[in-house]
Amino acid sequence: MVRFEALSKLDEFKGFLEGDAVDKFLESFDIKFGSGTWAAGGFSDRFMARGYFPDLPSDVLSRIERIRKAGIRAFVPINVEFFDDKLEIRWDLVEKVAEYAKRNNMVVAGLAMDLSGVPELKLGSITNPDSALRRKSVEILVKSMDIAKKLGVDVVSFWPGQDGWDYSFERNYGKLLSLYVSGLKELASEASSRGLMLCIEAKLKEPKEGNMVMPTTHVAIAIARRINDELGKNVVGITIDYGHELMYAVEPAYTVYLAKYFDVPLLSIHINTAKTHSNDEDRVVGTGDIWQFIDFLYATIDTGYTGWYILDQFTYRMDPVDGMRLSKEFFANSMKKALEIYRHRDELEKARELGNQAKILDLVKKILYNF
């Protein structure tokens, strides 16, 4: 949480921040910034199935090395990066990643759990119509928590990419939701027994083209609140992906306050850029609606968020090292502006209480465009 007296340090960071100034800024305000390993390439889509950089190695260690080259000191790997073809954990690789992080003074900032790329689970993981595959999915996810413990992290984040539907009438929505919540509750209990917090990450669609089982973060908040109430403690929190909020045209900053209002832990934030009502574009941070993005960052400051801001981007046609480097710079400069607005929060709140839109914009405009 930002201390008001610390905001005077902002005067040391005039102009556009780049290079060492970015690191100094992040350290001065204890802002935790990292990248998902998936943001380090390689990238492919249905138009370029071989990948946009087909010669770029995509093993987890190569990805972490590219993150380091981008000047980023923390990373979040994906559980499946440590699995062999039989979905058994390669503990030797887990050990290599832990050793690499220690040797290079890097931090493992969490573990992402994602089974969307497992062909056998194309109809879903913990909501698969086949009960045997639902059980298998739970077992894989529970095993993944042991990877998290080995890497020394305390948060695992589950994204249910293949859980949902493509067509109307495909699934009984009530039964689907019941399966999902039941599965999450079991995962939450397993996480708690290991001293872990379980994050759940929502998304409107993709790869499921109708909806995913948890299409909005507002739904995720409701699910987390119910499971936590049933367990009698806060074990389940949320990951907010900035671009996912824009997919369904909600104000991302509002979602931050909603989670706090319902006492659902905000445990991780994924940052990127997308257009409103678009697909999951995952472009370089800060290249879209800068007012909306800084408003989102302001909300995280105002609500006392102390977790990680993790790059979740796919810069298909750009060298991923350049993409991550640029996102780090744009994030730091955007966060600087959000903190400066926070320094003037009393003035901002007075204008808000009067409903004076012009005064609010007059206050914010000079910070957004000049500071």
Long-range contacts (C-beta under 8 A, 24 or more apart in sequence): 1-304, 1-306, 2-29, 2-301, 2-339, 2-342, 4-343, 7-339, 7-340, 7-342, 7-343, 10-336, 10-339, 10-340, 10-343, 13-336, 14-371, 16-333, 17-329, 17-332, 17-333, 17-336, 18-329, 22-71, 22-328, 22-329, 22-332, 23-71, 25-332, 25-335, 25-336, 26-332, 29-335, 29-339, 31-309, 31-332, 31-335, 32-74, 32-109, 32-306, 32-307, 32-308, 32-309, 33-72, 33-74, 33-308, 33-309, 33-310, 33-328, 33-331, 33-332, 34-67, 34-72, 34-73, 34-74, 34-75, 34-76, 34-107, 34-109, 34-308, 34-309, 34-310, 34-311, 35-67, 35-70, 35-72, 35-74, 35-75, 35-76, 35-310, 35-311, 35-324, 36-75, 36-76, 36-77, 36-78, 36-112, 36-270, 36-310, 36-311, 36-312, 37-63, 37-64, 37-67, 37-75, 37-76, 37-77, 37-78, 37-81, 38-63, 38-78, 38-112, 38-312, 38-314, 39-67, 39-311, 39-312, 39-313, 39-314, 39-315, 39-320, 39-323, 39-324, 40-64, 40-66, 40-67, 40-70, 40-320, 40-321, 40-324, 41-66, 41-320, 42-320, 43-314, 43-315, 43-316, 43-320, 45-316, 48-316, 52-316, 52-317, 53-319, 53-320, 56-320, 60-93, 60-97, 61-93, 61-96, 61-97, 61-100, 64-97, 64-100, 64-101, 64-106, 66-320, 66-321, 66-324, 67-106, 67-324, 68-104, 68-106, 69-321, 70-320, 70-321, 70-322, 70-324, 70-325, 70-328, 71-325, 71-328, 72-311, 72-324, 72-328, 73-105, 73-106, 73-107, 74-106, 74-107, 74-108, 74-109, 74-308, 75-101, 75-106, 75-107, 75-108, 75-109, 76-108, 76-109, 76-110, 76-111, 76-112, 76-157, 76-308, 76-310, 77-108, 77-111, 77-112, 77-151, 78-111, 78-112, 78-113, 78-114, 79-111, 79-112, 79-113, 79-114, 79-140, 79-141, 79-144, 79-147, 80-114, 80-115, 80-117, 80-118, 82-147, 87-118, 87-140, 89-143, 89-146, 89-147, 91-150, 94-147, 94-150, 94-151, 95-150, 97-151, 98-150, 98-151, 98-152, 101-151, 108-151, 108-152, 108-153, 109-153, 109-308, 109-310, 110-148, 110-153, 110-155, 110-156, 110-157, 110-199, 110-268, 110-308, 110-310, 111-144, 111-145, 111-147, 111-148, 111-151, 111-153, 111-155, 111-156, 111-157, 112-156, 112-157, 112-159, 113-141, 113-144, 113-156, 113-157, 113-158, 113-159, 114-158, 114-159, 114-161, 115-140, 115-141, 115-161, 115-162, 116-159, 116-160, 116-161, 116-162, 116-207, 117-161, 121-162, 122-162, 123-162, 124-160, 124-162, 124-163, 124-164, 124-213, 125-160, 125-162, 125-163, 125-183, 126-160, 126-163, 126-179, 126-180, 126-183, 126-184, 126-187, 127-160, 127-163, 127-171, 127-176, 127-179, 127-180, 127-183, 127-213, 134-179, 134-183, 137-183, 138-183, 138-186, 138-187, 141-187, 142-187, 142-190, 145-190, 145-191, 145-194, 145-196, 146-194, 148-194, 148-196, 149-194, 149-195, 149-196, 153-196, 154-195, 154-196, 154-197, 155-196, 155-197, 155-198, 155-199, 155-237, 155-267, 155-268, 155-307, 156-191, 156-196, 156-197, 156-198, 156-199, 157-198, 157-199, 157-200, 157-201, 157-239, 157-267, 157-268, 158-184, 158-187, 158-198, 158-199, 158-200, 158-201, 159-201, 159-203, 159-239, 160-200, 160-212, 160-213, 160-214, 161-203, 161-207, 161-208, 161-212, 162-207, 162-208, 163-208, 163-212, 163-213, 163-214, 164-205, 164-208, 164-210, 164-211, 164-212, 164-213, 164-215, 165-208, 165-210, 165-211, 166-208, 166-209, 166-210, 167-210, 168-210, 170-210, 176-213, 177-213, 180-213, 180-214, 180-223, 181-223, 181-226, 181-227, 184-223, 184-227, 184-236, 185-227, 185-230, 185-231, 188-227, 188-231, 188-235, 188-236, 189-231, 189-235, 191-235, 192-231, 192-233, 192-235, 197-235, 197-236, 197-237, 197-265, 197-267, 198-235, 198-236, 198-237, 199-236, 199-237, 199-238, 199-239, 199-267, 199-268, 200-224, 200-236, 200-237, 200-238, 200-239, 201-238, 201-239, 201-241, 201-244, 201-268, 201-270, 202-238, 202-241, 202-244, 203-241, 203-244, 203-247, 203-280, 204-244, 204-247, 204-248, 205-247, 206-279, 206-280, 215-248, 216-248, 216-250, 217-244, 217-245, 217-250, 217-255, 217-258, 217-259, 218-250, 218-255, 218-258, 221-255, 221-258, 221-259, 221-262, 221-264, 222-262, 224-264, 224-265, 225-262, 225-263, 225-264, 228-264, 234-263, 234-264, 234-265, 236-264, 236-265, 237-264, 237-265, 237-266, 237-267, 237-268, 238-264, 238-265, 238-266, 238-267, 239-267, 239-268, 239-269, 239-270, 240-266, 240-268, 240-269, 240-270, 241-269, 241-270, 241-272, 241-312, 242-269, 242-270, 242-271, 242-272, 242-273, 242-274, 242-293, 242-296, 243-270, 243-272, 243-273, 243-274, 243-280, 243-281, 243-282, 243-312, 244-270, 244-280, 246-274, 246-275, 246-276, 246-277, 246-278, 246-288, 247-274, 247-277, 247-278, 247-279, 247-280, 248-277, 249-276, 249-277, 251-292, 251-295, 252-292, 252-293, 252-295, 252-296, 252-299, 253-292, 253-295, 253-296, 253-298, 253-299, 254-299, 256-296, 256-299, 256-300, 256-303, 256-305, 257-299, 257-303, 260-303, 266-300, 266-303, 266-305, 266-307, 267-307, 268-307, 268-308, 268-310, 269-300, 269-305, 269-307, 269-308, 269-309, 269-310, 270-310, 270-311, 270-312, 271-309, 271-310, 271-311, 271-312, 271-327, 271-331, 272-311, 272-312, 272-313, 272-327, 273-313, 282-312, 282-313, 282-314, 282-315, 283-313, 283-315, 284-313, 284-315, 284-318, 284-323, 284-326, 284-327, 284-330, 285-311, 285-313, 285-326, 285-327, 285-330, 285-331, 285-334, 286-327, 286-330, 286-331, 286-333, 286-334, 287-330, 290-334, 290-368, 291-364, 291-368, 293-334, 294-334, 294-337, 294-338, 294-341, 294-368, 297-334, 297-335, 297-338, 298-338, 298-341, 298-342, 301-338, 301-339, 301-342, 302-342, 302-345, 336-371, 337-367, 337-368, 337-371, 340-367, 340-371, 341-367
